[in-house]
Amino acid sequence: MTDMKPFVWSAANETLAQHHISKYPEGRQQSAVMPLLDMAQRQNGGHLTIEIMEYIAAYLGMAPIKVQEVATFYSMYNHKPVGKHHVQVCGTTPCWLRGSDDIMAACKSKLGIGLGETTADGQFTLSEVECAGACVNAPAVAINDDYFEDLTPESMTKLLDDLASGKPVTPGPQNGRQTSAPEGGATTLKDFIGKEEGA
Ligand code: FES
């Protein structure tokens, strides 16, 4: 027997859930299943349970299996506890061609864990995900809600070191690239850019 309380929305999430549902036409409240799963996961500290998925199914008037189908399809939903920093290494072709195997090896080496595992101190969980939609700055790694891009094994290791010691980290390209601009600066419209900058 456990004394775990059944899941119910916090007051803030109840309001937010109704807000998401209100975006869809009457009778189409099931369309809000994804944001509601995300909210529930955050409220529960980072992962979903069968009970939570059943709660959302009842809340939206859906068959529980339909909620589970969504929740198990997308890697953004976790089905077991994850660490404070959920390191999700993209291993799809563009990232792989740009060295994701080495990024993954650097993570395993630094953290001392394998795929799907969490460090003993509960700080890091390591996962591999499919395309994170940041191929232009491959290789990319998502850590919680932030993307870190243009990584090398060295910058990946430093990033993990900084997170472990609580230092501030800067999401986005880790090689100095401006957003998704060409590496090394502009390659076209140089005259125009020069005039814009007053050069
Ligand atoms: S392949 Fe890695 S972000 Fe698209």
py3Dmol code that shows the C-alpha trace and the ligand (Angstrom):
import py3Dmol

protein = """\
ATOM      1  CA  MET A   1       0.000   0.000   0.000  1.00  0.00           C
ATOM      2  CA  THR A   2       1.271   3.465  -0.806  1.00  0.00           C
ATOM      3  CA  ASP A   3      -0.003   6.699   0.625  1.00  0.00           C
ATOM      4  CA  MET A   4       0.571   8.567  -2.637  1.00  0.00           C
ATOM      5  CA  LYS A   5      -2.135  11.111  -3.262  1.00  0.00           C
ATOM      6  CA  PRO A   6      -4.015  10.746  -6.530  1.00  0.00           C
ATOM      7  CA  PHE A   7      -2.967  13.233  -9.190  1.00  0.00           C
ATOM      8  CA  VAL A   8      -5.142  16.320  -9.600  1.00  0.00           C
ATOM      9  CA  TRP A   9      -4.305  19.575 -11.322  1.00  0.00           C
ATOM     10  CA  SER A  10      -2.801  22.331  -9.257  1.00  0.00           C
ATOM     11  CA  ALA A  11      -5.000  25.427  -9.212  1.00  0.00           C
ATOM     12  CA  ALA A  12      -2.740  27.154 -11.769  1.00  0.00           C
ATOM     13  CA  ASN A  13      -2.689  24.117 -14.059  1.00  0.00           C
ATOM     14  CA  GLU A  14      -6.464  23.710 -13.839  1.00  0.00           C
ATOM     15  CA  THR A  15      -6.775  27.235 -15.219  1.00  0.00           C
ATOM     16  CA  LEU A  16      -4.128  26.569 -17.857  1.00  0.00           C
ATOM     17  CA  ALA A  17      -5.743  23.275 -18.884  1.00  0.00           C
ATOM     18  CA  GLN A  18      -9.063  25.048 -19.437  1.00  0.00           C
ATOM     19  CA  HIS A  19      -7.227  27.711 -21.438  1.00  0.00           C
ATOM     20  CA  HIS A  20      -5.722  25.066 -23.752  1.00  0.00           C
ATOM     21  CA  ILE A  21      -9.070  23.326 -24.163  1.00  0.00           C
ATOM     22  CA  SER A  22     -10.752  26.626 -25.014  1.00  0.00           C
ATOM     23  CA  LYS A  23      -8.537  26.953 -28.117  1.00  0.00           C
ATOM     24  CA  TYR A  24     -10.456  24.163 -29.819  1.00  0.00           C
ATOM     25  CA  PRO A  25     -14.057  23.976 -31.031  1.00  0.00           C
ATOM     26  CA  GLU A  26     -16.760  22.621 -28.753  1.00  0.00           C
ATOM     27  CA  GLY A  27     -16.488  18.849 -28.528  1.00  0.00           C
ATOM     28  CA  ARG A  28     -12.873  18.822 -29.735  1.00  0.00           C
ATOM     29  CA  GLN A  29     -11.287  19.094 -26.287  1.00  0.00           C
ATOM     30  CA  GLN A  30      -9.201  15.980 -26.987  1.00  0.00           C
ATOM     31  CA  SER A  31      -7.011  18.129 -29.233  1.00  0.00           C
ATOM     32  CA  ALA A  32      -5.493  19.558 -26.059  1.00  0.00           C
ATOM     33  CA  VAL A  33      -4.024  16.210 -25.026  1.00  0.00           C
ATOM     34  CA  MET A  34      -0.400  17.103 -25.800  1.00  0.00           C
ATOM     35  CA  PRO A  35      -0.097  20.321 -23.800  1.00  0.00           C
ATOM     36  CA  LEU A  36      -2.013  18.711 -20.949  1.00  0.00           C
ATOM     37  CA  LEU A  37       0.393  15.764 -20.889  1.00  0.00           C
ATOM     38  CA  ASP A  38       3.298  18.194 -20.846  1.00  0.00           C
ATOM     39  CA  MET A  39       1.775  20.192 -18.000  1.00  0.00           C
ATOM     40  CA  ALA A  40       1.073  17.033 -16.004  1.00  0.00           C
ATOM     41  CA  GLN A  41       4.611  15.810 -16.532  1.00  0.00           C
ATOM     42  CA  ARG A  42       6.033  19.091 -15.230  1.00  0.00           C
ATOM     43  CA  GLN A  43       3.658  19.110 -12.274  1.00  0.00           C
ATOM     44  CA  ASN A  44       4.759  15.577 -11.427  1.00  0.00           C
ATOM     45  CA  GLY A  45       8.455  16.461 -11.415  1.00  0.00           C
ATOM     46  CA  GLY A  46       9.379  15.248 -14.887  1.00  0.00           C
ATOM     47  CA  HIS A  47       7.575  12.043 -15.742  1.00  0.00           C
ATOM     48  CA  LEU A  48       4.133  10.578 -16.392  1.00  0.00           C
ATOM     49  CA  THR A  49       2.490   7.594 -14.751  1.00  0.00           C
ATOM     50  CA  ILE A  50      -0.390   5.352 -15.808  1.00  0.00           C
ATOM     51  CA  GLU A  51      -2.548   7.075 -13.182  1.00  0.00           C
ATOM     52  CA  ILE A  52      -1.768  10.508 -14.616  1.00  0.00           C
ATOM     53  CA  MET A  53      -2.535   9.388 -18.165  1.00  0.00           C
ATOM     54  CA  GLU A  54      -5.821   7.942 -16.936  1.00  0.00           C
ATOM     55  CA  TYR A  55      -6.582  11.215 -15.157  1.00  0.00           C
ATOM     56  CA  ILE A  56      -6.030  13.144 -18.391  1.00  0.00           C
ATOM     57  CA  ALA A  57      -8.101  10.638 -20.340  1.00  0.00           C
ATOM     58  CA  ALA A  58     -11.005  11.145 -17.947  1.00  0.00           C
ATOM     59  CA  TYR A  59     -10.467  14.916 -17.936  1.00  0.00           C
ATOM     60  CA  LEU A  60     -10.673  15.060 -21.736  1.00  0.00           C
ATOM     61  CA  GLY A  61     -13.266  12.330 -22.192  1.00  0.00           C
ATOM     62  CA  MET A  62     -10.844  10.092 -24.092  1.00  0.00           C
ATOM     63  CA  ALA A  63     -10.154   6.381 -24.009  1.00  0.00           C
ATOM     64  CA  PRO A  64      -7.084   5.856 -21.790  1.00  0.00           C
ATOM     65  CA  ILE A  65      -5.347   3.898 -24.554  1.00  0.00           C
ATOM     66  CA  LYS A  66      -5.544   6.939 -26.853  1.00  0.00           C
ATOM     67  CA  VAL A  67      -3.747   9.069 -24.294  1.00  0.00           C
ATOM     68  CA  GLN A  68      -1.125   6.364 -23.846  1.00  0.00           C
ATOM     69  CA  GLU A  69      -0.649   6.141 -27.621  1.00  0.00           C
ATOM     70  CA  VAL A  70       0.264   9.827 -27.730  1.00  0.00           C
ATOM     71  CA  ALA A  71       2.356   9.734 -24.568  1.00  0.00           C
ATOM     72  CA  THR A  72       4.434   6.771 -25.724  1.00  0.00           C
ATOM     73  CA  PHE A  73       4.931   8.032 -29.293  1.00  0.00           C
ATOM     74  CA  TYR A  74       6.766  11.260 -28.479  1.00  0.00           C
ATOM     75  CA  SER A  75      10.110  11.213 -26.704  1.00  0.00           C
ATOM     76  CA  MET A  76       9.215  14.467 -24.906  1.00  0.00           C
ATOM     77  CA  TYR A  77       7.138  12.414 -22.476  1.00  0.00           C
ATOM     78  CA  ASN A  78       9.022  10.427 -19.855  1.00  0.00           C
ATOM     79  CA  HIS A  79       7.641   7.294 -18.289  1.00  0.00           C
ATOM     80  CA  LYS A  80      10.078   6.978 -15.447  1.00  0.00           C
ATOM     81  CA  PRO A  81      11.767   9.582 -13.250  1.00  0.00           C
ATOM     82  CA  VAL A  82      14.499  11.636 -14.890  1.00  0.00           C
ATOM     83  CA  GLY A  83      17.353  13.609 -13.394  1.00  0.00           C
ATOM     84  CA  LYS A  84      17.462  17.341 -12.853  1.00  0.00           C
ATOM     85  CA  HIS A  85      19.125  17.716 -16.261  1.00  0.00           C
ATOM     86  CA  HIS A  86      17.664  15.480 -18.975  1.00  0.00           C
ATOM     87  CA  VAL A  87      20.379  15.282 -21.638  1.00  0.00           C
ATOM     88  CA  GLN A  88      18.819  14.305 -24.961  1.00  0.00           C
ATOM     89  CA  VAL A  89      21.404  13.698 -27.660  1.00  0.00           C
ATOM     90  CA  CYS A  90      20.100  13.841 -31.211  1.00  0.00           C
ATOM     91  CA  GLY A  91      21.359  10.861 -33.208  1.00  0.00           C
ATOM     92  CA  THR A  92      19.551  11.377 -36.501  1.00  0.00           C
ATOM     93  CA  THR A  93      21.489  11.571 -39.779  1.00  0.00           C
ATOM     94  CA  PRO A  94      22.516  15.277 -39.937  1.00  0.00           C
ATOM     95  CA  CYS A  95      23.712  15.207 -36.321  1.00  0.00           C
ATOM     96  CA  TRP A  96      25.311  11.805 -36.849  1.00  0.00           C
ATOM     97  CA  LEU A  97      27.210  13.105 -39.887  1.00  0.00           C
ATOM     98  CA  ARG A  98      28.390  16.010 -37.741  1.00  0.00           C
ATOM     99  CA  GLY A  99      29.675  13.851 -34.907  1.00  0.00           C
ATOM    100  CA  SER A 100      26.792  12.889 -32.620  1.00  0.00           C
ATOM    101  CA  ASP A 101      28.471   9.553 -31.858  1.00  0.00           C
ATOM    102  CA  ASP A 102      31.368  11.471 -30.339  1.00  0.00           C
ATOM    103  CA  ILE A 103      28.955  13.715 -28.411  1.00  0.00           C
ATOM    104  CA  MET A 104      27.204  10.666 -26.999  1.00  0.00           C
ATOM    105  CA  ALA A 105      30.543   9.072 -26.102  1.00  0.00           C
ATOM    106  CA  ALA A 106      31.593  12.270 -24.321  1.00  0.00           C
ATOM    107  CA  CYS A 107      28.334  12.246 -22.312  1.00  0.00           C
ATOM    108  CA  LYS A 108      28.713   8.596 -21.329  1.00  0.00           C
ATOM    109  CA  SER A 109      32.323   9.128 -20.361  1.00  0.00           C
ATOM    110  CA  LYS A 110      31.675  12.286 -18.350  1.00  0.00           C
ATOM    111  CA  LEU A 111      28.533  11.067 -16.602  1.00  0.00           C
ATOM    112  CA  GLY A 112      29.551   7.432 -16.161  1.00  0.00           C
ATOM    113  CA  ILE A 113      26.127   6.191 -17.247  1.00  0.00           C
ATOM    114  CA  GLY A 114      24.614   4.532 -20.298  1.00  0.00           C
ATOM    115  CA  LEU A 115      21.578   5.387 -22.382  1.00  0.00           C
ATOM    116  CA  GLY A 116      18.372   5.649 -20.390  1.00  0.00           C
ATOM    117  CA  GLU A 117      20.252   5.812 -17.105  1.00  0.00           C
ATOM    118  CA  THR A 118      20.396   8.471 -14.384  1.00  0.00           C
ATOM    119  CA  THR A 119      23.438   9.402 -12.342  1.00  0.00           C
ATOM    120  CA  ALA A 120      23.390   8.252  -8.732  1.00  0.00           C
ATOM    121  CA  ASP A 121      23.109  11.840  -7.508  1.00  0.00           C
ATOM    122  CA  GLY A 122      19.955  12.358  -9.591  1.00  0.00           C
ATOM    123  CA  GLN A 123      21.526  15.206 -11.551  1.00  0.00           C
ATOM    124  CA  PHE A 124      21.625  13.796 -15.092  1.00  0.00           C
ATOM    125  CA  THR A 125      19.626  11.395 -17.270  1.00  0.00           C
ATOM    126  CA  LEU A 126      21.018  10.471 -20.681  1.00  0.00           C
ATOM    127  CA  SER A 127      18.750   9.771 -23.676  1.00  0.00           C
ATOM    128  CA  GLU A 128      19.037   9.578 -27.433  1.00  0.00           C
ATOM    129  CA  VAL A 129      16.320  11.269 -29.464  1.00  0.00           C
ATOM    130  CA  GLU A 130      15.426  11.596 -33.122  1.00  0.00           C
ATOM    131  CA  CYS A 131      15.774  14.870 -35.030  1.00  0.00           C
ATOM    132  CA  ALA A 132      15.366  17.803 -32.659  1.00  0.00           C
ATOM    133  CA  GLY A 133      14.684  20.184 -35.553  1.00  0.00           C
ATOM    134  CA  ALA A 134      18.007  21.983 -35.139  1.00  0.00           C
ATOM    135  CA  CYS A 135      19.904  20.203 -37.935  1.00  0.00           C
ATOM    136  CA  VAL A 136      21.298  23.476 -39.287  1.00  0.00           C
ATOM    137  CA  ASN A 137      23.443  23.697 -36.152  1.00  0.00           C
ATOM    138  CA  ALA A 138      24.183  19.967 -35.812  1.00  0.00           C
ATOM    139  CA  PRO A 139      25.175  18.271 -33.651  1.00  0.00           C
ATOM    140  CA  ALA A 140      22.467  19.324 -31.238  1.00  0.00           C
ATOM    141  CA  VAL A 141      21.545  18.261 -27.715  1.00  0.00           C
ATOM    142  CA  ALA A 142      18.422  19.261 -25.801  1.00  0.00           C
ATOM    143  CA  ILE A 143      18.768  19.618 -22.045  1.00  0.00           C
ATOM    144  CA  ASN A 144      15.355  20.110 -20.478  1.00  0.00           C
ATOM    145  CA  ASP A 145      13.810  23.020 -22.424  1.00  0.00           C
ATOM    146  CA  ASP A 146      17.054  24.367 -23.900  1.00  0.00           C
ATOM    147  CA  TYR A 147      18.968  23.448 -27.052  1.00  0.00           C
ATOM    148  CA  PHE A 148      22.763  23.383 -27.221  1.00  0.00           C
ATOM    149  CA  GLU A 149      24.160  23.285 -30.733  1.00  0.00           C
ATOM    150  CA  ASP A 150      27.376  23.143 -32.771  1.00  0.00           C
ATOM    151  CA  LEU A 151      28.786  20.927 -30.056  1.00  0.00           C
ATOM    152  CA  THR A 152      32.135  19.173 -29.901  1.00  0.00           C
ATOM    153  CA  PRO A 153      33.100  16.509 -27.364  1.00  0.00           C
ATOM    154  CA  GLU A 154      35.086  19.211 -25.550  1.00  0.00           C
ATOM    155  CA  SER A 155      32.257  21.766 -25.412  1.00  0.00           C
ATOM    156  CA  MET A 156      29.795  19.008 -24.441  1.00  0.00           C
ATOM    157  CA  THR A 157      32.010  17.939 -21.562  1.00  0.00           C
ATOM    158  CA  LYS A 158      32.420  21.539 -20.400  1.00  0.00           C
ATOM    159  CA  LEU A 159      28.660  22.044 -20.580  1.00  0.00           C
ATOM    160  CA  LEU A 160      28.078  19.038 -18.324  1.00  0.00           C
ATOM    161  CA  ASP A 161      30.766  20.268 -15.951  1.00  0.00           C
ATOM    162  CA  ASP A 162      29.131  23.696 -15.760  1.00  0.00           C
ATOM    163  CA  LEU A 163      25.681  22.258 -15.165  1.00  0.00           C
ATOM    164  CA  ALA A 164      27.002  19.943 -12.453  1.00  0.00           C
ATOM    165  CA  SER A 165      28.620  22.847 -10.640  1.00  0.00           C
ATOM    166  CA  GLY A 166      25.616  25.130 -11.056  1.00  0.00           C
ATOM    167  CA  LYS A 167      27.363  27.591 -13.353  1.00  0.00           C
ATOM    168  CA  PRO A 168      25.217  29.561 -15.805  1.00  0.00           C
ATOM    169  CA  VAL A 169      25.168  28.088 -19.307  1.00  0.00           C
ATOM    170  CA  THR A 170      24.189  29.704 -22.581  1.00  0.00           C
ATOM    171  CA  PRO A 171      21.837  27.765 -24.871  1.00  0.00           C
ATOM    172  CA  GLY A 172      22.249  27.885 -28.650  1.00  0.00           C
ATOM    173  CA  PRO A 173      25.418  27.476 -30.722  1.00  0.00           C
ATOM    174  CA  GLN A 174      28.468  26.657 -28.623  1.00  0.00           C
ATOM    175  CA  ASN A 175      31.008  27.681 -31.273  1.00  0.00           C
ATOM    176  CA  GLY A 176      30.332  31.408 -31.460  1.00  0.00           C
ATOM    177  CA  ARG A 177      28.041  31.155 -34.486  1.00  0.00           C
ATOM    178  CA  GLN A 178      25.276  33.756 -34.538  1.00  0.00           C
ATOM    179  CA  THR A 179      22.016  31.744 -34.431  1.00  0.00           C
ATOM    180  CA  SER A 180      22.038  29.755 -37.714  1.00  0.00           C
ATOM    181  CA  ALA A 181      24.185  32.193 -39.726  1.00  0.00           C
ATOM    182  CA  PRO A 182      27.080  30.706 -41.692  1.00  0.00           C
ATOM    183  CA  GLU A 183      30.077  29.650 -39.634  1.00  0.00           C
ATOM    184  CA  GLY A 184      32.744  32.306 -39.962  1.00  0.00           C
ATOM    185  CA  GLY A 185      30.293  35.104 -40.726  1.00  0.00           C
ATOM    186  CA  ALA A 186      28.252  36.260 -43.702  1.00  0.00           C
ATOM    187  CA  THR A 187      28.959  34.834 -47.161  1.00  0.00           C
ATOM    188  CA  THR A 188      26.520  37.003 -49.134  1.00  0.00           C
ATOM    189  CA  LEU A 189      25.197  40.576 -49.060  1.00  0.00           C
ATOM    190  CA  LYS A 190      28.445  41.648 -47.439  1.00  0.00           C
ATOM    191  CA  ASP A 191      28.269  45.162 -48.897  1.00  0.00           C
ATOM    192  CA  PHE A 192      24.747  45.584 -47.589  1.00  0.00           C
ATOM    193  CA  ILE A 193      25.663  44.249 -44.140  1.00  0.00           C
ATOM    194  CA  GLY A 194      28.644  46.604 -44.045  1.00  0.00           C
ATOM    195  CA  LYS A 195      26.392  49.599 -44.776  1.00  0.00           C
ATOM    196  CA  GLU A 196      23.867  48.455 -42.184  1.00  0.00           C
ATOM    197  CA  GLU A 197      26.573  48.345 -39.554  1.00  0.00           C
ATOM    198  CA  GLY A 198      27.915  51.722 -40.632  1.00  0.00           C
ATOM    199  CA  ALA A 199      31.234  50.214 -41.703  1.00  0.00           C
TER     200      ALA A 199
END
"""
ligand_1 = """\
4
FES
S 19.224 15.626 -37.076
Fe 19.813 16.418 -35.152
S 18.595 18.201 -35.017
Fe 17.949 17.320 -36.862
"""
view = py3Dmol.view(width=600, height=400)
view.addModel(protein, "pdb")
view.setStyle({"model": 0}, {"cartoon": {"style": "trace"}})
view.addModel(ligand_1, "xyz")
view.setStyle({"model": 1}, {"stick": {}})
view.zoomTo()
view.show()
